[in-house]
Amino acid sequence: MRRRQPRRKGRLFLVILLVLFLVLAVSAVLYVSTPYGPSAEAEAALNDGNAVSVTQTKDWIEFEPTAADGKTQPGIIFYPGGRVEPEAYSVWARDLAETGRHVFIVKMPFNFAFFGQNKAQEVLDQHSDEAFVIGGHSLGGPFAARYAAEHPQKIAGVFFLASYAEGKGDLSGTELPTLSITASEDKVLNRESYEKGRNYLPGNTEYKIIEGGNHGQFGSYGEQGGDGKALISEAEQRQEMVGLIQAWLDGISVEVP
């Protein structure tokens, strides 16, 4: 009997490991399969209009202004936040397109940017006659920064929405125009990582705070778990965000590649 005890303990240990593995696997599947979807307003913004043409492919959502304003404008490549469907960013993308910017919201595998760090290259390859900035919300920001750090000659600037750069996306040695926008009521952003991330940004980085805004209202997908309560409306936060990005883009001098 004593000789069987180690075998029984070993089998019990294997059973426990198997159960834990199954629990983790099911949890991961449920997490990935329940992304934050677009609001009704965001869905409506995907329709063509007089000023903007909207096209969807398997790789991105494209917002193209139907008339240029005569200025050389940098286009925008955007990486969505983790577990957020790309359509959720369509309202502000359309707003920026109406100012003359060519905007691409990249579709990430499983809605996670770490599976698609180099997706920006697909846009650049098909639009080699245009200049682009790259940016991201939340988890999308670090991977947008990583792409820019590895291809600084291909990018005209980098922006972060409730996000930051880290070591593998170190931009501190570049002179790329950089914009960082956060919100005062954001409870999702890891503030310690954000502050550390300042070390990886260029000295010319512009830091802006939207007072009363929160994490989820950088998109349009409803309330996000763990977020703070916004003190301003989604429309107000979006208007301020778009104004900040527009002003930053106006200050970037670009040349057609």
C-alpha positions as CSV (number, residue, x, y, z in Angstrom):
1,M,0.0,0.0,0.0
2,R,2.7,2.4,0.8
3,R,4.3,1.9,-2.6
4,R,1.1,2.9,-4.3
5,Q,0.8,6.3,-2.5
6,P,3.4,8.1,-4.7
7,R,1.6,6.8,-7.8
8,R,-1.7,8.1,-6.5
9,K,-0.2,11.4,-5.6
10,G,1.4,11.7,-9.1
11,R,-1.9,10.9,-10.8
12,L,-3.8,13.4,-8.6
13,F,-1.2,16.0,-9.5
14,L,-1.6,15.3,-13.2
15,V,-5.4,15.5,-12.9
16,I,-5.1,18.9,-11.1
17,L,-2.8,20.2,-13.8
18,L,-5.2,19.0,-16.5
19,V,-8.2,20.7,-14.8
20,L,-6.2,24.0,-14.4
21,F,-5.1,23.8,-18.1
22,L,-8.7,23.3,-19.2
23,V,-10.0,26.2,-17.0
24,L,-7.3,28.5,-18.4
25,A,-8.0,27.4,-22.0
26,V,-11.8,27.9,-21.7
27,S,-11.2,31.3,-20.0
28,A,-8.8,32.4,-22.8
29,V,-11.3,31.4,-25.5
30,L,-14.2,33.2,-23.8
31,Y,-12.0,36.3,-23.3
32,V,-10.9,36.4,-27.0
33,S,-14.4,35.6,-28.3
34,T,-16.2,38.4,-26.4
35,P,-14.6,41.6,-27.7
36,Y,-15.9,45.1,-27.2
37,G,-18.1,45.9,-30.3
38,P,-18.9,49.2,-31.9
39,S,-21.8,51.4,-30.8
40,A,-24.7,52.1,-33.1
41,E,-23.1,55.5,-33.9
42,A,-19.8,53.8,-34.8
43,E,-21.7,51.4,-37.1
44,A,-23.4,54.3,-38.8
45,A,-20.0,56.0,-39.4
46,L,-19.0,53.1,-41.6
47,N,-21.3,54.3,-44.4
48,D,-20.1,56.4,-47.3
49,G,-20.9,60.1,-47.2
50,N,-20.4,63.3,-49.3
51,A,-17.0,64.0,-47.7
52,V,-15.7,60.5,-47.0
53,S,-15.6,57.2,-48.8
54,V,-15.4,54.1,-46.5
55,T,-14.0,50.8,-47.7
56,Q,-13.5,47.6,-45.7
57,T,-11.1,44.8,-46.6
58,K,-10.0,41.8,-44.5
59,D,-7.0,43.8,-43.3
60,W,-8.4,47.3,-42.6
61,I,-11.1,49.9,-42.6
62,E,-10.2,52.8,-44.9
63,F,-11.6,56.3,-44.6
64,E,-10.7,58.4,-47.7
65,P,-11.6,62.0,-48.1
66,T,-13.4,62.6,-51.4
67,A,-11.8,66.0,-51.9
68,A,-8.3,67.2,-50.9
69,D,-7.9,70.6,-49.3
70,G,-4.8,71.5,-51.2
71,K,-2.3,70.7,-48.4
72,T,0.0,67.8,-48.1
73,Q,-1.5,65.8,-45.3
74,P,0.0,62.8,-43.5
75,G,-2.3,59.9,-43.5
76,I,-3.1,57.8,-40.3
77,I,-2.5,54.2,-39.6
78,F,-4.2,53.1,-36.4
79,Y,-3.9,50.0,-34.1
80,P,-7.0,49.3,-32.0
81,G,-6.9,48.5,-28.3
82,G,-6.8,44.9,-27.1
83,R,-10.1,43.0,-27.4
84,V,-11.7,46.0,-29.2
85,E,-13.2,45.6,-32.6
86,P,-11.7,48.1,-35.2
87,E,-15.2,49.4,-36.1
88,A,-15.4,50.9,-32.6
89,Y,-13.0,53.7,-33.7
90,S,-14.9,54.6,-36.9
91,V,-16.5,57.9,-35.6
92,W,-13.3,59.8,-34.9
93,A,-11.6,58.2,-37.9
94,R,-14.3,59.6,-40.1
95,D,-14.0,63.0,-38.3
96,L,-10.3,63.2,-39.2
97,A,-10.9,62.0,-42.7
98,E,-13.3,64.9,-43.2
99,T,-10.4,67.2,-42.4
100,G,-8.5,65.8,-45.4
101,R,-6.6,62.9,-43.8
102,H,-6.5,59.4,-45.3
103,V,-7.2,57.1,-42.3
104,F,-6.7,53.3,-41.9
105,I,-7.9,51.4,-38.9
106,V,-6.0,48.1,-39.0
107,K,-7.9,44.8,-38.3
108,M,-5.8,42.7,-35.9
109,P,-5.9,38.9,-35.6
110,F,-8.2,38.0,-32.6
111,N,-8.4,41.8,-32.0
112,F,-5.0,41.9,-30.3
113,A,-2.2,44.0,-31.8
114,F,0.6,41.7,-30.5
115,F,-0.5,39.3,-33.3
116,G,-0.1,42.0,-35.9
117,Q,2.7,44.4,-35.1
118,N,3.7,44.7,-38.7
119,K,0.3,45.1,-40.2
120,A,1.1,48.8,-41.0
121,Q,3.4,47.5,-43.7
122,E,0.5,46.3,-45.7
123,V,-0.9,49.8,-45.8
124,L,2.4,51.4,-46.7
125,D,3.1,48.9,-49.5
126,Q,-0.2,49.7,-51.2
127,H,0.0,53.4,-50.6
128,S,3.7,54.1,-51.2
129,D,3.0,57.5,-52.7
130,E,1.7,58.8,-49.3
131,A,3.2,59.6,-45.9
132,F,1.7,58.3,-42.7
133,V,1.8,58.7,-39.0
134,I,1.0,55.6,-36.8
135,G,-0.8,55.4,-33.5
136,G,-2.7,53.2,-31.2
137,H,-5.1,53.0,-28.3
138,S,-4.2,51.1,-25.1
139,L,-2.5,47.8,-26.1
140,G,-2.3,49.1,-29.7
141,G,0.1,51.8,-28.7
142,P,3.1,49.7,-27.7
143,F,2.9,47.7,-30.9
144,A,2.5,50.8,-33.1
145,A,5.6,52.2,-31.3
146,R,7.5,48.9,-32.0
147,Y,6.7,49.2,-35.7
148,A,7.8,52.8,-35.8
149,A,11.0,52.1,-33.8
150,E,12.0,49.4,-36.4
151,H,11.0,51.5,-39.4
152,P,11.5,55.2,-38.4
153,Q,12.2,56.1,-42.0
154,K,8.8,55.0,-43.1
155,I,6.8,56.8,-40.5
156,A,6.1,60.6,-40.2
157,G,5.1,60.6,-36.5
158,V,3.6,58.5,-33.7
159,F,0.6,59.1,-31.4
160,F,-0.7,57.3,-28.3
161,L,-4.3,57.3,-27.0
162,A,-4.3,56.2,-23.3
163,S,-1.1,54.2,-24.1
164,Y,2.7,54.3,-24.0
165,A,5.9,53.0,-25.5
166,E,8.1,50.3,-23.9
167,G,11.6,49.0,-24.4
168,K,11.0,47.2,-27.7
169,G,9.4,50.3,-29.0
170,D,12.0,52.8,-27.9
171,L,11.7,56.0,-29.8
172,S,13.9,58.1,-27.6
173,G,16.7,58.1,-30.1
174,T,14.5,59.5,-32.9
175,E,13.1,62.9,-33.7
176,L,9.8,61.6,-34.8
177,P,6.9,64.0,-33.9
178,T,5.1,62.3,-31.1
179,L,1.8,62.9,-29.3
180,S,0.5,61.3,-26.1
181,I,-3.1,61.9,-25.1
182,T,-4.5,60.6,-21.8
183,A,-7.8,61.1,-19.9
184,S,-8.1,62.2,-16.3
185,E,-10.7,59.6,-15.3
186,D,-9.0,56.7,-17.0
187,K,-8.7,53.8,-14.5
188,V,-7.6,51.2,-17.1
189,L,-4.3,52.7,-18.2
190,N,-1.4,51.4,-16.1
191,R,0.0,54.6,-14.8
192,E,3.3,53.1,-13.6
193,S,4.0,51.7,-17.1
194,Y,2.9,55.0,-18.6
195,E,5.3,57.0,-16.5
196,K,8.1,54.6,-17.3
197,G,7.2,54.8,-21.0
198,R,8.1,58.5,-21.0
199,N,11.8,57.4,-21.1
200,Y,11.2,55.7,-24.4
201,L,9.7,58.8,-26.2
202,P,11.5,61.6,-28.0
203,G,12.2,64.8,-26.2
204,N,9.8,66.6,-28.5
205,T,6.8,64.6,-27.4
206,E,3.6,66.6,-26.7
207,Y,1.6,65.4,-23.6
208,K,-2.1,66.3,-23.5
209,I,-4.8,65.4,-20.9
210,I,-8.5,65.4,-21.6
211,E,-10.1,66.4,-18.4
212,G,-13.1,64.4,-17.5
213,G,-12.5,61.7,-20.2
214,N,-11.9,58.0,-19.6
215,H,-10.3,55.0,-21.3
216,G,-13.3,53.6,-23.2
217,Q,-14.3,56.9,-24.8
218,F,-11.2,57.0,-26.9
219,G,-13.3,54.6,-29.0
220,S,-17.1,54.1,-29.2
221,Y,-17.9,50.7,-27.7
222,G,-19.6,51.4,-24.4
223,E,-18.3,51.0,-20.9
224,Q,-15.0,49.1,-20.4
225,G,-14.5,46.9,-17.3
226,G,-12.5,48.6,-14.6
227,D,-12.7,52.0,-16.2
228,G,-13.5,55.3,-14.3
229,K,-16.7,57.1,-14.9
230,A,-16.4,59.8,-17.5
231,L,-17.3,63.4,-16.5
232,I,-17.8,64.4,-20.1
233,S,-19.8,62.8,-22.9
234,E,-18.2,60.6,-25.5
235,A,-18.9,63.2,-28.1
236,E,-17.1,65.9,-26.0
237,Q,-14.1,63.6,-25.5
238,R,-14.0,62.7,-29.2
239,Q,-14.2,66.4,-30.3
240,E,-11.3,67.3,-28.0
241,M,-9.2,64.3,-29.1
242,V,-9.8,65.0,-32.8
243,G,-8.8,68.6,-32.3
244,L,-5.6,67.7,-30.5
245,I,-4.6,65.2,-33.2
246,Q,-5.5,67.6,-36.0
247,A,-3.4,70.4,-34.5
248,W,-0.5,68.0,-34.1
249,L,-0.8,66.7,-37.7
250,D,-0.9,70.3,-38.9
251,G,2.6,70.8,-37.4
252,I,4.1,67.8,-39.2
253,S,5.9,68.6,-42.5
254,V,5.7,65.7,-44.8
255,E,7.1,64.8,-48.2
256,V,5.7,62.2,-50.5
257,P,8.0,59.1,-50.2
